[in-house]
Amino acid sequence: MSYPHGGLTGPAVGLRRSSRRVVVTGLAALLAVPAVLVGGGEPASAGFYTYVDATSATVVNAGQPTTALPLTGSAPVGSGEDGNGGEPSRVYFTFDLTPYHGKQVISAGAITGETSVNDCDKPRALELWRTDTPVTPPTWRDAPTVREKVADLAPDVPCGATSFQTVITPALQQAVTAGWDSVTYLVRVAGDLEDDAQYGRHIKPLGLSLHVNGAPNAPGALSVLGKPCTTDMFVPEATPYLTTVLTDPDHASAHAEQLTATFAWWPADRPAERTERTTGWMSSGLPFRYDVPAGLLADGETYVFVVRATDPNGAVSAWSSECRFTVDTTSPAPPTVSSTDYPDDDASYGGPGIPGEFTFGANGSTDTVRYRYSLPGGSPVEVAADAPGGSVTVPIAPQSEGPASLSVHAVDRAGRMSTVTTYRFRVRTTSPTIVDGNPTAGFGEARTLTFQPGMENVVEYTYRLNDGPEQTVAAGADGTATVTVVPAKPGGNNVYVRSRTVDDLPSGEGRYYIYLATKPTVSSVEYPINKMTGAPAGTPGTFVFQPGMPGVTEYVYSIAFGPAQTVAAGPDGSASMSYTPATSKIYRITVYGRTADGVVSETFTGTFYASKAS
């Protein structure tokens, strides 16, 4: 029996039926497992592993020579009892290769498995052939042209194996290298055995297991000394480090590819003097760094560097875009500094908070592009020059009266800074003075303070007591103002005041210190305070506390570092307590008063002496 237009030819063999039929169940797909990258030496093979299903699968049968039968479930191959009169069947599988254009096929396998076998006494005689990819679904009579036999499908694997793989690497490499969009494979029983039902079987749909490697991406994120490449880039040293970030499309971040980076650089006007250096293996996605050794780069020279990546299979990326930089190892000259508002002579000008214009000059350094300045105790400020080698004028307000200084550096295009220029000047004293109309007032008593101007045309004053809220008072026609304050903090109190002129010029800050003595006094007839005379030990003594501020309602005292004791004050604010020294020695006593509002006085500290008993 012959089958014309079948795509393959061979001697006709009569059909033979066997009663032995093996049914195999289960589904398995043999997928390659990615190799593990190891530290040191050469890393494991690069690329990605994937299982590829056919985009189309068609069964053709000699008993239906003009019919294309879409594959559903397992595929009949060879002869058998499939409702087609025992006529032989073949299966075509087409695979999309466009995802692998431009990539390396490292290994490839055809994967299938048997779901039923007519007779396991007969060896497996399955063949894999490459055909042209059909434009329309093939039929037995209208079959695509056969090009080559690719492989015998697992002839030595035991009968009924649910999954087996056959290496087809050269065939896939050829197809991908040639840039084919697809490839079609035919599975059939070999030659004249195709008519013998004993060799027939059902197989799982054919799939491909691919290990494919693509070239790394062109490197990006080029930088010099950690700064991204820009136009007109200048670097301040002749041994910079160059960095880039390499990535590879074959791997997600969880399975980073191992790559090397090749750095190439040359003088911009002499590309023939190109130098290349390659790093060791590192994971993609990390910064790759190369430190340029001393003696290779020269001051004032412009250089170009590029990078490309290589993976363990030798796939090489495109070169990165160029990064240009100029080496500048010469610092600019210290700048000139001048000011007509605050000249550097022995006179005083302006005042605290009153801005003046200061001009910084490049002093002959043509590549000075900015200036960095600061006042004592202040943070540095940078300002741009009006042009490379140019100057800049900035307003600066000194913050204190008297001698002042301004520190200024010139900064060039590479970020190199000059030595400092120190500009010295004097700031006029403009702070108001404060006259106390009641300097002997005690704790909690009002004081009348008069503010007198330290500059012309003062129209108002802003003042505060200690850390209290600021208050504003208008100045009179003579520039003075009078206010009342009530200091209520034991010990030191401060009044702060600034003035403002009709032209909105601020003054320096004036300060007036008020000390409120609130410390109580302590006396004793038996044991005089701070004297080396006293009654013999064991003699009861009376200690009298007198207030140092009004409103004291109680005293807290301690003797000889003992626990604190409290004694109530009388209506006049005084109190007394008794104490009997047990032994002859010097005793320490501390006492402070406290008002009903919880205001605490300063602490009195003194001693008394208990003499030896006679």
FENZIZI-V811900 format. One record per backbone hydrogen bond with DSSP energy under -0.5 kcal/mol. CO is the residue of the C=O (numbers start at 1). NH is the residue of the N-H. E is the energy in kcal/mol with one decimal. If there is no record, write none. Layout:
co:CO nh:NH e:E
co:CO nh:NH e:E
This chain:
co:3 nh:6 e:-0.9
co:16 nh:197 e:-0.6
co:16 nh:198 e:-0.5
co:19 nh:21 e:-0.7
co:21 nh:23 e:-0.5
co:22 nh:24 e:-0.5
co:22 nh:117 e:-3.7
co:29 nh:31 e:-0.9
co:48 nh:212 e:-2.7
co:50 nh:210 e:-2.9
co:51 nh:53 e:-0.5
co:52 nh:208 e:-2.5
co:56 nh:94 e:-2.4
co:57 nh:71 e:-2.1
co:58 nh:92 e:-2.9
co:59 nh:69 e:-2.3
co:60 nh:90 e:-2.5
co:61 nh:64 e:-1.5
co:62 nh:65 e:-0.6
co:64 nh:61 e:-0.5
co:64 nh:67 e:-2.0
co:65 nh:141 e:-3.0
co:65 nh:142 e:-0.5
co:67 nh:69 e:-0.6
co:68 nh:70 e:-0.7
co:69 nh:59 e:-3.6
co:75 nh:203 e:-2.6
co:77 nh:201 e:-2.0
co:78 nh:89 e:-1.4
co:80 nh:82 e:-1.3
co:84 nh:87 e:-1.5
co:88 nh:62 e:-2.4
co:89 nh:78 e:-2.6
co:90 nh:60 e:-2.6
co:91 nh:187 e:-2.8
co:92 nh:58 e:-2.3
co:93 nh:185 e:-3.1
co:94 nh:55 e:-2.7
co:94 nh:56 e:-1.2
co:95 nh:183 e:-1.8
co:97 nh:100 e:-2.0
co:98 nh:101 e:-1.4
co:100 nh:103 e:-2.0
co:104 nh:106 e:-0.8
co:104 nh:213 e:-3.3
co:107 nh:211 e:-2.6
co:108 nh:168 e:-2.2
co:108 nh:169 e:-0.6
co:109 nh:111 e:-0.6
co:109 nh:209 e:-2.7
co:110 nh:166 e:-2.3
co:111 nh:207 e:-2.5
co:112 nh:164 e:-3.2
co:113 nh:204 e:-2.9
co:115 nh:24 e:-2.7
co:116 nh:202 e:-2.7
co:117 nh:22 e:-3.9
co:119 nh:122 e:-1.4
co:125 nh:190 e:-2.9
co:126 nh:153 e:-2.2
co:127 nh:129 e:-0.5
co:127 nh:188 e:-1.7
co:128 nh:150 e:-3.0
co:128 nh:151 e:-1.7
co:129 nh:186 e:-3.4
co:130 nh:147 e:-2.9
co:130 nh:148 e:-1.5
co:131 nh:184 e:-0.8
co:132 nh:134 e:-0.6
co:141 nh:143 e:-0.9
co:142 nh:139 e:-1.5
co:145 nh:132 e:-2.5
co:148 nh:130 e:-3.2
co:151 nh:128 e:-3.2
co:152 nh:154 e:-1.1
co:154 nh:157 e:-1.1
co:158 nh:161 e:-1.4
co:161 nh:114 e:-3.0
co:162 nh:28 e:-0.5
co:164 nh:112 e:-2.2
co:166 nh:110 e:-3.1
co:168 nh:172 e:-2.1
co:169 nh:173 e:-2.9
co:170 nh:174 e:-2.4
co:171 nh:175 e:-2.0
co:172 nh:176 e:-2.7
co:173 nh:177 e:-2.8
co:174 nh:178 e:-1.9
co:175 nh:180 e:-2.1
co:176 nh:179 e:-1.3
co:181 nh:97 e:-2.9
co:181 nh:98 e:-0.9
co:183 nh:95 e:-2.8
co:184 nh:131 e:-2.2
co:185 nh:93 e:-3.0
co:186 nh:129 e:-2.7
co:187 nh:91 e:-2.0
co:188 nh:127 e:-3.0
co:190 nh:193 e:-1.6
co:190 nh:194 e:-0.5
co:191 nh:194 e:-1.7
co:192 nh:195 e:-0.8
co:193 nh:196 e:-1.2
co:195 nh:197 e:-0.7
co:196 nh:199 e:-2.0
co:197 nh:200 e:-1.1
co:198 nh:119 e:-0.6
co:200 nh:118 e:-2.4
co:201 nh:77 e:-2.7
co:202 nh:115 e:-2.5
co:202 nh:116 e:-1.4
co:203 nh:75 e:-3.6
co:206 nh:54 e:-0.6
co:207 nh:111 e:-3.3
co:208 nh:52 e:-3.2
co:208 nh:210 e:-0.6
co:209 nh:109 e:-1.9
co:210 nh:50 e:-2.4
co:210 nh:212 e:-0.6
co:211 nh:106 e:-2.6
co:211 nh:107 e:-1.4
co:212 nh:48 e:-3.2
co:213 nh:104 e:-4.6
co:220 nh:245 e:-2.3
co:222 nh:229 e:-1.9
co:223 nh:243 e:-2.2
co:224 nh:227 e:-2.0
co:227 nh:224 e:-2.3
co:230 nh:233 e:-0.6
co:233 nh:326 e:-2.6
co:235 nh:328 e:-2.9
co:238 nh:297 e:-0.5
co:240 nh:292 e:-2.4
co:241 nh:225 e:-2.8
co:242 nh:290 e:-2.6
co:243 nh:223 e:-2.0
co:244 nh:288 e:-3.2
co:245 nh:220 e:-1.8
co:246 nh:285 e:-3.8
co:247 nh:217 e:-2.0
co:248 nh:251 e:-1.5
co:252 nh:255 e:-1.7
co:253 nh:256 e:-0.8
co:257 nh:284 e:-3.3
co:258 nh:312 e:-0.6
co:259 nh:282 e:-2.3
co:260 nh:310 e:-1.9
co:261 nh:263 e:-0.7
co:261 nh:279 e:-2.6
co:262 nh:308 e:-1.5
co:263 nh:277 e:-2.6
co:264 nh:306 e:-2.4
co:265 nh:275 e:-2.7
co:266 nh:304 e:-2.4
co:267 nh:270 e:-2.1
co:270 nh:267 e:-0.5
co:270 nh:273 e:-2.1
co:271 nh:274 e:-0.7
co:275 nh:265 e:-2.4
co:277 nh:263 e:-3.2
co:282 nh:259 e:-3.1
co:283 nh:286 e:-1.3
co:286 nh:246 e:-0.9
co:288 nh:244 e:-1.8
co:290 nh:242 e:-3.3
co:290 nh:292 e:-0.6
co:293 nh:296 e:-1.0
co:298 nh:301 e:-1.7
co:301 nh:327 e:-2.4
co:302 nh:268 e:-2.8
co:303 nh:325 e:-2.3
co:304 nh:266 e:-1.8
co:305 nh:323 e:-1.9
co:306 nh:264 e:-2.6
co:307 nh:320 e:-2.5
co:308 nh:262 e:-2.9
co:309 nh:317 e:-2.9
co:310 nh:260 e:-2.0
co:311 nh:314 e:-2.3
co:315 nh:311 e:-2.2
co:318 nh:219 e:-0.6
co:323 nh:305 e:-2.4
co:325 nh:303 e:-3.4
co:326 nh:235 e:-2.7
co:327 nh:300 e:-3.2
co:329 nh:331 e:-0.5
co:336 nh:361 e:-2.3
co:338 nh:359 e:-3.1
co:343 nh:345 e:-1.1
co:343 nh:426 e:-0.5
co:347 nh:426 e:-0.5
co:349 nh:428 e:-2.5
co:351 nh:354 e:-2.3
co:353 nh:355 e:-0.7
co:354 nh:398 e:-0.5
co:356 nh:396 e:-2.8
co:357 nh:341 e:-0.7
co:358 nh:394 e:-2.7
co:359 nh:338 e:-1.8
co:360 nh:392 e:-1.7
co:361 nh:336 e:-1.6
co:362 nh:365 e:-1.5
co:364 nh:366 e:-0.9
co:365 nh:368 e:-1.3
co:367 nh:413 e:-0.9
co:368 nh:389 e:-3.4
co:368 nh:390 e:-0.6
co:369 nh:385 e:-2.8
co:370 nh:411 e:-2.7
co:371 nh:383 e:-2.5
co:372 nh:409 e:-2.6
co:373 nh:381 e:-2.7
co:374 nh:407 e:-2.5
co:375 nh:378 e:-2.6
co:381 nh:373 e:-2.8
co:383 nh:371 e:-3.0
co:387 nh:390 e:-3.1
co:391 nh:386 e:-2.3
co:392 nh:360 e:-2.8
co:394 nh:358 e:-2.7
co:396 nh:356 e:-2.4
co:396 nh:398 e:-0.6
co:398 nh:353 e:-3.7
co:402 nh:427 e:-2.6
co:404 nh:425 e:-2.2
co:405 nh:376 e:-0.7
co:406 nh:423 e:-3.0
co:407 nh:374 e:-1.8
co:408 nh:421 e:-2.7
co:409 nh:372 e:-2.5
co:410 nh:418 e:-2.8
co:411 nh:369 e:-2.4
co:411 nh:370 e:-1.7
co:412 nh:415 e:-1.8
co:416 nh:412 e:-2.4
co:420 nh:422 e:-0.5
co:421 nh:408 e:-2.3
co:421 nh:423 e:-0.6
co:422 nh:424 e:-0.6
co:423 nh:406 e:-2.4
co:425 nh:404 e:-3.0
co:426 nh:349 e:-1.7
co:427 nh:402 e:-2.7
co:428 nh:430 e:-0.6
co:430 nh:454 e:-0.7
co:433 nh:452 e:-2.6
co:434 nh:436 e:-0.5
co:435 nh:437 e:-0.6
co:435 nh:450 e:-2.4
co:436 nh:439 e:-0.5
co:438 nh:441 e:-1.9
co:442 nh:445 e:-2.0
co:447 nh:449 e:-0.6
co:447 nh:485 e:-2.4
co:448 nh:437 e:-3.7
co:449 nh:483 e:-2.7
co:450 nh:435 e:-2.4
co:450 nh:452 e:-0.5
co:451 nh:481 e:-1.5
co:452 nh:433 e:-2.2
co:457 nh:502 e:-2.0
co:459 nh:475 e:-2.6
co:460 nh:500 e:-2.0
co:461 nh:473 e:-2.6
co:462 nh:498 e:-2.3
co:463 nh:471 e:-2.8
co:464 nh:466 e:-0.6
co:464 nh:496 e:-2.4
co:465 nh:468 e:-2.3
co:471 nh:463 e:-2.8
co:473 nh:461 e:-2.9
co:476 nh:479 e:-2.1
co:480 nh:476 e:-3.6
co:481 nh:451 e:-3.4
co:483 nh:449 e:-3.0
co:485 nh:447 e:-2.9
co:487 nh:444 e:-1.6
co:488 nh:490 e:-0.6
co:491 nh:516 e:-3.0
co:493 nh:514 e:-3.2
co:494 nh:466 e:-3.5
co:495 nh:512 e:-2.4
co:496 nh:464 e:-1.8
co:497 nh:510 e:-3.1
co:498 nh:462 e:-2.8
co:499 nh:507 e:-1.5
co:500 nh:459 e:-2.9
co:500 nh:460 e:-1.3
co:501 nh:504 e:-2.0
co:505 nh:501 e:-1.9
co:508 nh:432 e:-0.5
co:508 nh:510 e:-0.5
co:510 nh:497 e:-2.1
co:512 nh:495 e:-2.4
co:514 nh:493 e:-2.6
co:514 nh:516 e:-0.6
co:515 nh:517 e:-0.7
co:516 nh:491 e:-2.2
co:516 nh:518 e:-0.6
co:518 nh:548 e:-0.6
co:521 nh:546 e:-2.5
co:523 nh:544 e:-3.0
co:526 nh:535 e:-1.9
co:528 nh:531 e:-1.1
co:535 nh:611 e:-1.6
co:536 nh:539 e:-1.8
co:538 nh:540 e:-0.5
co:539 nh:581 e:-0.6
co:541 nh:579 e:-2.7
co:543 nh:577 e:-2.1
co:544 nh:523 e:-2.0
co:545 nh:575 e:-1.9
co:546 nh:521 e:-2.1
co:549 nh:552 e:-0.7
co:551 nh:596 e:-0.7
co:553 nh:569 e:-2.9
co:554 nh:594 e:-2.1
co:555 nh:567 e:-2.3
co:556 nh:592 e:-1.9
co:557 nh:565 e:-3.1
co:558 nh:590 e:-2.2
co:559 nh:562 e:-1.6
co:565 nh:557 e:-2.7
co:567 nh:555 e:-2.7
co:570 nh:573 e:-2.2
co:574 nh:570 e:-3.7
co:575 nh:545 e:-3.6
co:577 nh:543 e:-3.1
co:579 nh:541 e:-2.0
co:579 nh:581 e:-0.6
co:581 nh:538 e:-2.3
co:583 nh:585 e:-0.6
co:585 nh:610 e:-2.4
co:587 nh:608 e:-2.1
co:588 nh:560 e:-3.2
co:589 nh:606 e:-2.6
co:590 nh:558 e:-1.9
co:591 nh:604 e:-3.5
co:592 nh:556 e:-2.6
co:593 nh:601 e:-2.5
co:594 nh:553 e:-2.5
co:594 nh:554 e:-1.4
co:595 nh:598 e:-1.6
co:599 nh:595 e:-2.1
co:602 nh:520 e:-0.6
co:604 nh:591 e:-2.2
co:606 nh:589 e:-2.9
co:607 nh:530 e:-4.3
co:608 nh:587 e:-3.3
co:609 nh:611 e:-0.6
co:610 nh:585 e:-0.7
co:611 nh:537 e:-2.7
